[in-house]
Amino acid sequence: MHNDIELLLSDAGFEADYRPDISREEIKHLIARYEGLIIRSKTKVDAELLRQAGRLRFVARAGAGIDNLDVDALNQRGIKIINAPEGNRNAVGEHCVAMLLALLNNVAKADKEVRRGVWDREGNRGYELQGKTVGLLGYGHMGQAFAQKLGSFACKVLAYDKYKRDYTDGHAQEASMEEIYESADIFSIHVPLTAETRSMVGGAYMKRFKKNVFLINTARGEILPLKDICEAIASGKILGAALDVLENEKLNSLTVEQQKYFEFLVNSDKTILTPHVAGWSFESYEKINRVLVDKIINEFNGIE
């Protein structure tokens, strides 16, 4: 956590016990003391961890995704889940724009070539974003932030969200996936990782796009398997992929098959890869704390 977390909690009247190096076994041993638990992404909160959590009122996830939380186990115990997508939504939106513009204009490829003494103008001719149709899968905090950033580029933004209705706004138009399949030039993923979305955007899914598309994934890598990304790039269905997340982000523990596909992505001039940092700006690091503390205050004051 940003180091102001203790001060923010203290100023709000809470007693904070900040233990950034705590192990899972230590959490299990100590959790009975606490009414609240604040974690990042590496701590899995499941029934085993909660066995002694008799006083726990909430688990706060410093970030947006809650795929490391056993939602059923928490709900069964009446423990509230708090997360902070408002804290890093702007960072994700800006990162998506940066990756998209770099992808369309061959920035990474051209940079590498010029550094090697290759001056290839024609081979690095790019595409303009103006006039393109961008399809968004998911229109929560992250999808909305990206759509807002796209507003000045004179492109059309279509958004599909299975769990929303009547969400057309000044930034995106509500659409079915069939409409996105039909007209998208660019496809960006903004859904959480759940049992429903795991491996959802696979090879068959990508083949439904009428056009060959540029792909952005800043959500979770497990939504789009490595094998399917590589095959779609090789076939030309994906013209370029900007990936902030991978199916397996522990690069020293890739399976033999995953290593093969990872090397394909690394060696392709049609990919831009970043290490799960879309929502991890200097500013979001602080904003996440403020959002969480505000929500914790509301929880203890009975404010929804």
N, C-alpha and C positions, 0 to 999 in steps of 0.2 A: 504494500500500500504506500501511497505518497505519505511522507513523514508528518503531514499535518493531521492525520486521522485521529491521533490521541487528543490533540488540542480541540478539534471540532467536537468530538464526543464529550470531552470534559466540559467544554463551554455549554453544551446542551444538558449537562447535569448527569451524565453517565460516567461510570467507572470503567475505564478502558484498560484491558490487559493485552498489550500488543506483543505478539510472539511470532515474528516473521519466519523464524527457523524451526517452528514446532513440527514434530513428526506426527504421522497418523496415530501411532500408538499413544503418544502423549495426549493428543486430542481425546482419544477414547478414555484415557485415565482421568482427565481434568474436566470433561464436558459437563459433568453433573453440577459444577459450580455456577454455570453461566445461563443467563436469560437470552443472550444473543450470540450468534457466531457469524463473523464476517470472513469470507474466503475469496480466493481467486480461482483460477481454473484447474489447478492441479489437485485440489482436495476433493475427493469423491465423498459425498454425503449420502450414506445409504443406511439401511436398517441396522447394520452392525455398528456403525459409528454412533447411531442415535440411541443405542440400547440403554445407556445410562443418562440420557439427556432429559431428566425429569423436569427440569425448570425451563427448558429452552422454549422461547416464544417465537423466535424468528431465525432464519438463516439468510444472510445478505450476501449476494454474489457481486463482487466488484467487477462489473462488466455487464454484458447483455445476455450471453448464452447461459442456459441453466442445464445443459446436457450432462453436467457432472453431479446433478442432484437427482435423487430418487424421489420424484414428485409424489408418487403414491405413498411411500413410507412417511414423508413429511405431512401429507394431508391426513393420513390415518392418525397421526399424533397431534393434529391441530397446530402444526408449526408453520408459520407464515413464511412464504418465499418472497424475498425482496431482491430486485436486480436494478441495474442502472443504465439502461440503454440511452437515456437522455444525456448521460455523461460523455458518451463517445460517438454519438450519431453523426455529429458534424465531422469528426475525424474520418469516419468511414466514408461519408459522402465525398469529402475532398480527395481521399485516397482513390476512390473509384474513378473520379474524374481524371486524376493524374495518370492512373494505369491505362485508362481508355485512350486518352490523348497520346500517350507514349506508344501504345499498341497500334493505333491508326496511322501514326506518323513514323513508325519504325525507329523510334528514338534509341532503344537499347541496341538494336542491330547496327544502326549507323554509327553510334558512338564507338562500338567495338571495332568496326571496320576502319574508321578514321584513325584510331589509335594505332592500328596496324599499318597505316600508310595507304589504305584503300580509299579512294575518293570516287564513290559510285553513286551519282545523283539519280540515274534512272532506276537502279535497283532498290532505291529507298524512297521512291515516290509514294506519298501517303494518300489517305482518304480524309475528306472533310467530314466533320460530325454534322454540320448543318444539312438539314434535309433528310437525315437518317431517322429510322424508327428504332427506338430503344424499348425492349420488352423487359419488364421487371417481374420476377417471380417473388411475390411477397411485398406487401406495402405497409409494413410496420415502420418503426423509427428509422431503420437503416435505408429501406427502400425510399421512404419519403425524403430523407436527407439527400440522397443521390438525385432524385427527381428535381428537387429544388435547385441543386447546383447545375443541372442540365438546362435550366430555364433560359439562360442567356445564349445558348448555342443554336437556337432555332431548329431544334429537332423535335420529333413527335415521341412522346413517352406514353406507353401503354403499360398498365399494371394489372396483374392478376393476383388476387388474394382470396384463397378458398374460404377464409373465415371472416371476411368483411363484406358489407353491402353498401352501396351508394357512397363510394369513397372518391369519386371523381372530384378533383380540386383544380387549383390554378396551375398545378405542376404536372399532373398525370391524369390520364383518362382510364377509367375502369374498363377492363377488357376480359374476355374469356381467353383461355390458353389457345383455343382454336384461332382466335384473331391474332394472337402473338405468333403462333406457328406460321400463319399466312403472310405476315408483313414485317416481322422483325429483321433488322440488319445487325442488331446488337442485343445480346441476352445477358442479363445480370441477375445473380441469385441472391435473395435476401430473406431466406426462411431459416428458422432454427433447425437444429438437428434433433429429430424425433424418430420413433419407429416408423412413422409414415414417410419421412423424407430421406431416410438413410438409403443411399444408392438410387434415389428416385430419378436423378437426371443421368440416365445411362445411355447406352448406344441407341436403343430403340426410341427413346425420348428425343434425342438429338436429330434423328432421321426424320422426325415429323416437321421440322422447319423447312419451309418451302425454299428459302434462300440459304446460301452458305453464310454463317454468322461469325461475329466476334463474340467471345464469351468472357465474362468477368465472374469470378467467385471470391467474395470476401466473407462468406457465411461460414460454412464448415466443409472441410474437404471430403468427409464421408458421404456427403450428398451426391458427389460426382466421382465415381471410382477412377483411379489412375488409368486403368486399362481402357476405359471408354473415352477418356479425354484423348489419349494418345491415338487411338484408332480413328477418332473423329478428325483429329488434326491430319493424320496420314491420308485420310480419304478426301480431305479438302472441305468437309462439312463445317469444321471449325477453321476459319481463316486465320485466327489468332486467339490466344488464350492468355488472360491476365489473371494469375492465381496467387492470392494471398494465403490460401489454405490448401493443404494436401490431405489425402486420405490417411496417410501416416506421416506425422510431422517429426517423429523421432528418427532422424535420418541415419542414426547408427544402429537401428534395429529393423531396417527394411527387410522384407522377405526377398528371396531371389527374384521373384516375379516383380515385386514392387521396385526393386533396384533397377531392373531392366527398364521399366516404364519411367522411373525418375530420371534415368540417364537420357532417355529419349527427350523428355521435357527440357532438361538442362542443355542439351546439344541442339535443340530446335531454335531456329531464328524466328519462330512464330509464337514464342512464349515470353512473358514477363513474369518473374517469380519474386515474391516478397515473403518474409518469414512471419506471417500472421501478425502484422503490425498495423493493419488498416485502422483499427480503433485505438491505437496505442501511441498517441501524440503526447508531447510534453503538457499540453493544455488538458487533454482528456484525463491524464493521470491525476490531476487535481480535481477536475470537475466530477469525476466518478465518486470521489470521497464526499463532496458536498451533496450530491444527489442522494447517496446512500444515507447520510446522516439526517437529511431532511425527511426521508421516508421512514427512518427509524423513529424520529421524533413523532411523526404522524401516527405510527403504529402504537406508541405508548400513550398518545393522546386520543386514540380511538377515531382518528380521521382517516377516511378511505382515500 
